[in-house]
Each structure stands twice: as C-alpha cells, then as structure tokens.
Amino acid sequence: MKIGFTTTTFRNIKDVRKICDIAVNAGVNCIEWGADVHVKNAETAEYVYSLCAERNIEISSYASYYKVGSSNETEWESICRTARALNASSVRVWLGKKDSEKTDEKTYMQILRDAESMCKTAEKYSLIVCPECHDNTFNNNTDAFLRIKKDVGCDNFRTYFQSRYKKLGYDLDRIERTLPYIESVHISFSELRREQFPKYEPIYMDKLLDKLLECGFDGNLLLEYTYLWGRYGIVSCMEKDILKLKEKVGIIK
C-alpha cells in the first residue's frame, strides 16, 4: 500500500517544486498530479517527473478531469501522452455528467463506447483508466460501476473509492464488492467534520480503513482536501493526516 496526496489539495501553490518539497517533508510514497493547475501538458509532465524521480517519489496517477462520453479522441490521446510523460500508472476521469439514476440508455451507450475506445488508447500507453467515485457521475453507486465494468470488459478499466459519508453500510459494501477493481482511494481526516455535518463521528474513517485492510487493499491511499484546507493549502494538517494513515496501516516509509 502506498500513501500520498492529490495536488488538487494545493491549487494555491503553483510552483511544482514546492509541491515536491511538501511531499518529501510529509514522507509520502506518491503523488497524484492534477491537470487543472500543475501539469497541463507533456512538457511540464516530463519536468515534474524528473523532480519526483530525484526525490524518490512515485507518481500514482494523473487527474485529468476528462468526462467519459465526450468522445474527444484528440483530447484523450493528448491526456494519455501527458500521463505517460509523467510516468503515471493511471488516469483519473469523470464518468459522464449525471448520476447513474438520471442517465438514460442512449447516454449510457455513448459513455460505454467512449470508455471502450479510451481503454484501447490508454493500453497503448500502458495506462489504467479510473473513473472517480463521485456524485453527478455514472460512478455514483456500486451497481452502476459493476455494470459498466462488465460492459467495458477491459482489464485497464478500474475505479477510485471515495466515501459517501453518513452511509457507512454503503461504503463498506462498496469496498467489498469493488475491491478487485479499486486502484486508488481518496481520503481525508481533516475535512471529516464538514463531511459528517451535523453528526460528527471521528472513527468513521477508521472503520473504512479497517475494512480496506481487512479486504487486503494494496493500492494508493491519497489524501484529498477540497474545502477550507484545499483553499489555503494547510501543509501542517496534511502532514498530521499522513502520520495518522501511516500509524493506522502500519507503514513506515
């Protein structure tokens, strides 16, 4: 298991060297680099890869924000080239634009055809296609993902796991049923109070980690802050959370 963070946490820090320094100080194994601010093209990707290689930091993934179903082959090919230059193993994408319950069959087929095409292109670059586990996408529930995973039928089509919060039963069931396909997990301690509002349960995240460990998860645990901490990039909070994760899973870098 590898512990890291996504650079979307530090959108306010534009200097990629500073991001790498934060990673070193926090003692992480890997970084997920985002296309929104830090790595927008292959040239930057090569530079970022060299910085990470010098510091012995792996690159888990490239957060592209490409929406599956867009059917933009030129854009997707460019994303794959950038991810390969970054030496990422997977590309994070968004599976459509609506919840699965709101996706009609015609739209689903468009998403499916694009996903199939994307996986074939990604395979040429030795990349895995990973839709984020999120509301307002087709990957908003377990059954929807398992359906499209089966229909796509490609080994390099996997998924992220991200807690729905307040729905522990759902979260634990999702981990059990999709574990063979989970490439990375987005997780946060410092934002838990906001996500659990109005009921704050400090051990919620521990229960999810216990389940991941129990099931033998061996992918990437990536810290992600998107609210107050993401806006201000509070490094000290992340460093504390990295330590919590290491203690929880028994990892010493």
Residue pairs with C-beta under 8 A, 6 or more apart in sequence:
1 217
1 218
1 219
1 220
1 221
1 249
1 251
2 29
2 30
2 58
2 60
2 219
2 220
2 221
3 28
3 29
3 30
3 220
3 221
3 222
3 223
3 242
3 245
3 246
3 249
3 251
3 253
4 23
4 28
4 29
4 30
4 31
4 32
4 58
4 60
4 220
4 221
4 222
4 223
5 23
5 26
5 28
5 31
5 32
5 222
5 223
5 224
5 238
5 242
6 31
6 32
6 34
6 63
6 186
6 222
6 223
6 224
7 19
7 31
7 32
7 33
7 34
7 37
7 38
7 63
8 34
8 36
8 37
8 63
8 224
8 226
8 230
9 223
9 224
9 225
9 226
9 229
9 230
9 233
9 238
10 19
10 22
10 230
10 233
11 34
11 36
11 37
11 230
11 231
11 233
12 231
12 232
12 233
13 19
13 22
13 233
14 37
14 38
16 38
16 39
16 44
16 47
16 48
16 51
17 51
19 31
19 38
20 31
20 48
20 51
20 52
20 55
20 57
22 235
22 238
23 31
23 52
23 55
23 57
24 55
24 57
25 235
25 239
26 235
26 238
26 239
26 242
27 242
27 246
27 253
28 57
28 242
28 253
29 57
29 58
29 253
30 57
30 58
30 59
30 60
30 220
30 222
31 52
31 57
31 58
31 59
31 60
32 59
32 60
32 61
32 62
32 63
32 92
32 184
32 220
32 222
33 39
33 45
33 48
33 59
33 61
33 62
33 63
33 86
33 88
34 63
34 65
35 62
35 63
35 64
35 65
35 79
35 82
36 63
36 65
38 44
38 48
39 45
39 48
39 62
39 82
39 86
40 82
41 82
42 78
42 81
42 82
42 84
42 85
43 85
45 62
45 82
45 83
45 85
45 86
46 85
46 86
48 59
48 86
49 59
49 85
49 86
49 87
52 58
52 59
52 87
53 87
59 86
59 87
59 88
59 89
60 88
60 89
60 90
60 184
60 220
60 222
61 88
61 89
61 90
61 91
61 92
61 130
61 183
61 184
61 220
61 222
62 79
62 82
62 83
62 86
62 88
62 90
62 91
62 92
63 92
64 79
64 83
64 91
64 92
64 93
65 92
65 93
65 94
66 72
66 75
66 76
66 79
66 91
66 93
66 94
67 93
67 94
67 96
67 97
68 93
68 94
68 95
68 96
68 111
68 114
68 115
68 118
68 131
68 138
69 95
69 96
69 97
69 107
69 110
69 111
69 114
70 114
71 110
71 113
71 114
71 117
73 117
73 121
76 117
76 118
76 121
77 121
79 91
80 91
80 121
80 122
80 124
80 125
80 127
81 125
83 90
83 91
83 125
83 127
84 125
84 126
84 127
88 127
89 126
89 127
89 128
90 127
90 128
90 129
90 130
90 158
90 183
90 184
91 122
91 127
91 128
91 129
91 130
92 130
92 131
92 132
92 160
92 184
93 118
93 129
93 130
93 131
93 132
94 131
94 132
94 134
94 137
95 111
95 115
95 131
95 132
95 137
95 138
95 139
95 148
96 103
96 107
96 111
96 137
96 138
97 136
97 137
98 107
98 136
98 137
98 138
99 135
99 136
99 137
99 138
99 140
99 141
100 138
100 139
100 140
100 141
100 143
100 144
101 140
101 141
103 111
103 138
108 138
108 148
111 138
111 148
112 148
112 151
112 152
115 129
115 148
115 152
115 157
116 152
116 153
116 154
118 129
119 129
119 152
119 154
119 156
119 157
120 154
122 128
122 129
122 156
123 154
123 156
127 156
128 156
128 157
128 158
128 183
129 154
129 156
129 157
129 158
130 158
130 159
130 160
130 183
130 184
131 137
131 138
131 139
131 145
131 159
131 160
132 139
132 160
132 162
132 186
133 139
133 140
133 145
133 159
133 160
133 161
133 162
133 174
133 186
134 140
134 162
138 144
138 145
138 148
139 145
139 148
139 159
141 170
142 170
142 173
142 174
142 177
142 178
145 159
145 178
145 181
146 177
146 178
149 157
149 159
149 181
158 181
158 182
158 183
159 178
159 181
159 182
159 183
160 182
160 183
160 184
160 185
160 186
161 174
161 175
161 178
161 182
161 184
161 185
161 186
162 185
162 186
162 187
163 171
163 187
163 195
163 204
163 205
163 208
164 170
164 171
165 195
165 196
165 204
166 196
166 199
168 204
168 207
171 208
171 211
172 207
172 208
172 211
175 182
175 208
175 211
175 212
175 215
175 217
176 211
176 215
179 215
179 216
179 217
182 217
182 219
183 219
183 220
184 219
184 220
184 221
184 222
185 212
185 217
185 219
185 220
185 221
185 222
186 222
186 224
187 205
187 208
187 209
187 221
187 222
187 223
187 224
187 245
188 195
188 205
188 223
188 224
188 225
188 241
189 205
189 223
189 240
189 241
189 244
190 225
190 229
190 234
190 237
190 238
190 240
190 241
191 225
191 226
191 227
191 228
191 229
192 200
192 202
192 204
192 205
193 200
194 227
194 228
196 204
206 248
209 245
209 248
209 249
213 249
221 245
221 249
223 238
223 241
223 242
223 245
224 230
225 237
225 238
228 234
229 237
229 238
245 251
246 252
246 253
